Amino acid sequence: MDEAFDPQLIDRLKSGDERAFDVVYEAYRHRLFAYLIRMTRNRDVAEDLLEETWLRLVDRIETLRDGMKLGPWLFAVARNLFLTHVRSLGPDIGDAGEWTERADEGASPFDAVAANELASRVERGLAAMPVSYREVLLLVGVQGMTPSEAAAVCELTPEAMRQRLLRARRMLAWWLNARDGAKMNEGRHGGQRTR
């Protein structure tokens, strides 16, 4: 969502304008949920953290500065809630969730299957990554934030974000290529792995 369409949005939120909250909610609820479910890998936890994110917005409306971008602020709140949740659990953050994105309705069946296969492989690759790398790919690659906005959300310097993003992209590419290589070897050797 580009807040430029309504420069008084924060003022409207501060004055209690319910329609302003509805605008923000509709613009960000799906994006925040997609981010949280990929971070938590658990639908129930993602829903709880999303609800808490909206409660934080309501509780902290008065602290918002005029002209600030709400998107990065909301994602920072969601991220901090996620990190608090992870700390409360220790090293295990639960099983992979069942959430997946739908393929394009207008695609051919083959294209839909190929898109779903690629999306599934990317999701598995993201799930296998350490959280610090997963979050930068989700914020920049999926949510469309600029690296500088993502750096602010993650409380990193722009250079640290650039390095982390580079490492995360390489890690995902390696993971996808390694899986492709394993599948090719299985196919060549009748499902048996080579040494």
C-alpha positions in Angstrom: 0.0 0.0 0.0 1.3 3.4 -0.9 0.4 5.8 1.9 0.9 8.7 -0.5 -2.7 8.5 -1.6 -3.8 9.8 1.8 -1.1 11.9 3.5 -3.5 12.5 6.5 -4.0 8.8 7.2 -2.0 9.0 10.5 -4.0 12.0 11.6 -7.2 10.2 10.7 -6.1 7.2 12.8 -5.2 9.4 15.7 -8.6 11.1 15.6 -10.3 7.8 15.8 -11.5 7.6 12.2 -12.6 3.9 11.9 -12.5 4.1 8.1 -8.8 5.0 8.3 -8.2 1.9 10.3 -10.3 -0.1 7.8 -8.1 1.2 5.0 -4.9 0.1 6.8 -6.4 -3.2 7.8 -7.5 -4.1 4.2 -4.2 -3.0 2.7 -2.0 -5.0 5.1 -3.9 -7.9 6.6 -3.0 -10.4 3.9 0.6 -9.3 3.6 1.2 -9.4 7.3 -0.5 -12.8 7.6 1.6 -14.2 4.7 4.8 -12.9 6.4 3.8 -14.2 9.8 2.8 -17.7 8.6 6.0 -18.1 6.7 8.0 -17.0 9.7 6.1 -19.1 12.3 5.2 -22.0 10.0 2.1 -22.4 12.1 -1.3 -21.0 11.1 -2.7 -20.6 14.7 0.4 -18.8 15.9 0.4 -16.5 12.8 -3.2 -15.6 13.4 -2.5 -14.8 17.1 0.5 -12.6 16.2 -1.5 -10.9 13.5 -4.3 -10.0 15.9 -1.7 -8.8 18.4 -0.1 -6.6 15.7 -3.5 -4.9 15.1 -3.9 -4.4 18.9 -0.5 -2.8 19.0 -1.5 -0.4 16.3 -4.6 0.6 18.2 -2.7 0.9 21.5 0.2 2.9 20.0 -1.7 5.2 17.5 -0.7 8.3 19.5 3.0 7.4 19.1 2.9 7.4 15.3 4.7 10.3 13.6 3.1 12.3 10.8 4.4 11.3 7.4 5.8 8.0 8.5 5.1 4.9 6.4 2.8 2.5 8.2 3.9 -0.6 6.3 7.4 -0.8 7.7 6.1 0.1 11.1 3.5 -2.7 11.0 6.0 -5.3 9.8 8.4 -4.2 12.6 5.7 -4.8 15.1 4.9 -8.2 13.6 8.5 -9.1 13.5 9.1 -8.1 17.1 6.0 -10.1 18.2 7.4 -13.1 16.3 10.8 -12.8 17.9 9.2 -12.6 21.4 7.2 -15.7 20.5 10.3 -17.6 19.4 12.2 -16.6 22.6 9.3 -18.0 24.7 9.6 -21.4 22.9 13.3 -21.8 22.8 14.9 -23.2 19.6 11.9 -25.1 18.3 9.3 -23.0 16.5 6.9 -25.7 15.6 5.9 -27.7 12.5 5.4 -26.3 9.0 2.0 -24.8 8.4 -0.4 -25.9 5.8 -0.8 -22.5 4.2 0.0 -22.2 0.5 -0.7 -19.6 -2.1 -3.1 -20.4 -5.0 -1.8 -20.6 -8.5 -3.0 -18.2 -11.1 -6.6 -19.2 -12.0 -6.0 -18.3 -15.7 -3.0 -20.6 -16.1 -3.0 -23.9 -18.0 -3.1 -27.0 -15.9 0.6 -27.6 -16.7 1.5 -24.1 -15.8 -0.5 -24.3 -12.6 1.3 -27.5 -11.6 4.7 -26.1 -12.5 4.0 -22.9 -10.5 2.8 -24.9 -7.5 5.8 -27.1 -7.7 8.2 -24.1 -7.8 6.3 -22.3 -5.1 6.4 -25.5 -2.9 10.1 -25.8 -3.5 10.7 -22.1 -2.6 8.5 -22.5 0.5 10.5 -25.5 1.6 13.7 -23.7 1.0 12.5 -20.7 3.0 11.4 -22.9 5.8 14.8 -24.6 6.0 16.6 -21.3 6.3 17.6 -19.6 9.6 15.0 -17.0 10.6 17.3 -14.1 10.1 17.8 -15.0 6.4 14.2 -16.0 5.8 12.8 -12.7 7.1 14.9 -10.5 4.8 13.8 -12.5 1.7 10.2 -12.3 2.8 10.3 -8.5 3.4 12.2 -7.6 0.3 11.3 -10.4 -2.2 7.7 -11.1 -1.2 6.4 -8.0 0.5 8.2 -5.6 -1.9 9.9 -3.5 0.7 13.0 -1.6 -0.3 16.2 -2.9 1.3 16.4 0.3 3.4 12.8 -0.2 4.6 13.6 -3.8 5.5 16.7 -2.7 7.3 14.7 -0.5 9.5 12.2 -3.3 10.2 15.0 -5.7 11.1 17.0 -3.0 13.0 20.0 -3.4 10.7 22.3 -0.9 9.0 21.7 -0.7 5.2 25.1 -2.4 4.6 24.2 -5.3 7.0 20.9 -5.7 5.2 22.6 -5.8 1.9 25.0 -8.5 3.1 22.2 -10.5 4.7 20.0 -10.3 1.7 22.9 -11.4 -0.6 23.6 -14.4 1.7 19.9 -15.3 1.9 19.5 -15.3 -1.9 22.6 -17.4 -2.3 21.4 -19.8 0.4 18.0 -20.2 -1.3 19.6 -20.6 -4.7 21.9 -23.3 -3.3 19.1 -25.1 -1.6 17.0 -25.1 -4.8 19.9 -26.3 -6.9 20.9 -28.9 -4.4 17.3 -30.3 -4.4 17.3 -30.3 -8.3 20.6 -32.2 -8.4 19.3 -34.8 -5.9 16.2 -35.3 -8.0 18.3 -35.7 -11.2 20.5 -38.2 -9.6 17.5 -40.2 -8.3 16.0 -40.2 -11.8 19.2 -41.5 -13.4 19.8 -44.3 -10.9 16.3 -45.7 -10.5 15.6 -43.8 -7.3 18.9 -44.9 -5.7 21.3 -42.3 -4.5 24.8 -42.2 -5.7 27.8 -41.9 -3.5 
